Amino acid sequence: MFFLCSMIECEEDRTKCERIYLEYKDIMYKVAFNITMNHYDSEDVVIDSMVKVIRMLGRITPESIGTKKCKNLMIIIAENVAIDHMRKVKREAACMESMGTEETCTDTETLCIEMENILELEACINSLEP
C-alpha cells in the first residue's frame, strides 16, 4: 500500500494517504470481510478503497483524519467498493459459466487485462519490505 502512497507527488497528500491507511486499514478490512467473507478479496477491497481515497485526498484535511466523520467516510467507501467487488465476482462467475455453452463472454479481453493488472500489483506489493 505504501507503494501507492509513494507515487503521490505532493508531500502533504502522501502524508495524508499514509496516515489514513495506518488509521483505517483494519476497520476497512473488517467491513470488507463482512461483505466478501474472503481474506484475499477483502485485501483487494482495501487496496481499491485506498485508490478511491487517493483520488479525493484534496477534500480531506489533515485535521479531519482521526475524526468520526473521516472514519465513517472510510467505512462507506469500503462498503461500496466491497459491494461492487462482489457484483463483479458474481458477473465474472456467470460469464465463466456461460463460456461452457455456445454463448461466449464478450468481456474476456477485459478480464485478462484486469488479471494481469492484479498480478502486477500483487508482485509490487510482495516486493515491499514489511
C-alpha positions in Angstrom: 0.0 0.0 0.0 2.8 2.4 0.7 3.8 1.8 -2.9 0.7 3.6 -4.0 1.3 6.4 -1.5 4.8 6.8 -2.6 3.6 7.6 -6.2 1.8 10.7 -4.9 3.9 13.7 -5.8 2.6 16.2 -3.2 4.2 15.6 0.2 1.2 16.7 2.1 -1.1 14.3 0.2 1.4 11.5 0.6 1.4 12.0 4.3 -2.4 12.2 4.5 -2.6 8.9 2.5 -0.2 7.1 4.8 -2.0 8.4 7.9 -5.4 7.4 6.5 -4.1 3.9 5.6 -2.5 3.3 9.0 -5.5 4.7 10.9 -8.3 2.9 9.0 -6.9 -0.2 7.2 -8.1 -2.5 10.0 -11.7 -1.2 10.1 -11.8 -1.1 6.2 -10.7 -4.8 6.2 -13.3 -5.8 8.7 -16.1 -4.1 6.7 -14.8 -5.7 3.5 -14.6 -9.1 5.1 -18.1 -8.9 6.5 -19.3 -8.5 2.9 -16.9 -10.7 0.9 -16.3 -13.4 3.5 -12.9 -13.9 1.9 -9.4 -12.8 3.2 -7.9 -12.2 -0.2 -11.0 -10.4 -1.6 -11.0 -8.2 1.5 -7.4 -7.2 1.0 -8.2 -6.3 -2.6 -11.1 -4.2 -1.4 -8.9 -2.3 1.0 -6.4 -1.5 -1.8 -9.2 -0.5 -4.2 -10.7 1.7 -1.5 -7.4 3.4 -0.9 -7.2 4.1 -4.6 -10.6 5.9 -4.3 -9.3 7.8 -1.2 -6.2 8.9 -3.1 -8.4 10.4 -5.8 -10.2 12.5 -3.2 -7.3 13.5 -0.9 -7.8 17.2 -1.8 -11.1 17.1 0.0 -9.7 15.5 3.2 -7.9 17.9 5.6 -5.1 16.6 7.8 -7.1 17.8 10.9 -10.1 15.6 9.9 -8.0 12.4 9.9 -8.9 10.5 13.1 -12.3 12.1 13.4 -15.6 10.2 13.4 -16.6 11.9 10.1 -13.4 10.6 8.4 -13.9 7.1 9.9 -17.5 7.0 8.6 -16.3 8.1 5.1 -13.7 5.3 5.1 -16.4 2.7 6.1 -18.8 3.9 3.4 -16.0 3.8 0.8 -15.0 0.2 1.9 -18.6 -0.9 1.9 -19.3 0.4 -1.6 -16.1 -1.0 -3.0 -16.8 -4.4 -1.4 -20.3 -4.5 -2.8 -19.0 -3.5 -6.3 -16.4 -6.2 -5.9 -19.0 -8.9 -5.1 -21.1 -7.8 -8.1 -18.0 -8.1 -10.3 -17.2 -11.5 -8.9 -20.8 -12.7 -9.5 -20.8 -11.3 -13.0 -17.5 -13.0 -13.8 -18.8 -16.3 -12.5 -21.9 -16.0 -14.6 -19.7 -15.2 -17.6 -17.4 -18.2 -17.0 -20.5 -20.4 -16.7 -21.8 -19.2 -20.0 -18.5 -20.0 -21.7 -19.3 -23.7 -21.3 -22.3 -23.2 -23.6 -22.5 -21.8 -27.1 -22.6 -18.3 -25.7 -19.2 -16.5 -25.3 -18.1 -13.9 -22.9 -17.8 -10.6 -24.7 -15.6 -9.2 -21.9 -12.9 -11.9 -21.9 -10.2 -9.4 -23.0 -11.0 -7.0 -20.2 -10.9 -9.9 -17.7 -7.5 -10.9 -18.9 -6.2 -7.3 -18.7 -7.6 -6.9 -15.2 -6.0 -10.2 -14.1 -2.6 -9.0 -15.4 -3.0 -5.7 -13.6 -3.9 -7.5 -10.4 -0.9 -9.8 -10.7 1.4 -6.8 -11.4 0.0 -5.0 -8.3 0.4 -8.2 -6.2 4.1 -8.5 -7.3 4.7 -4.9 -6.4 3.1 -5.3 -3.0 5.0 -8.6 -2.3 8.3 -6.8 -3.1 7.7 -4.3 -0.4 9.5 -4.7 2.9 7.2 -5.3 5.9 
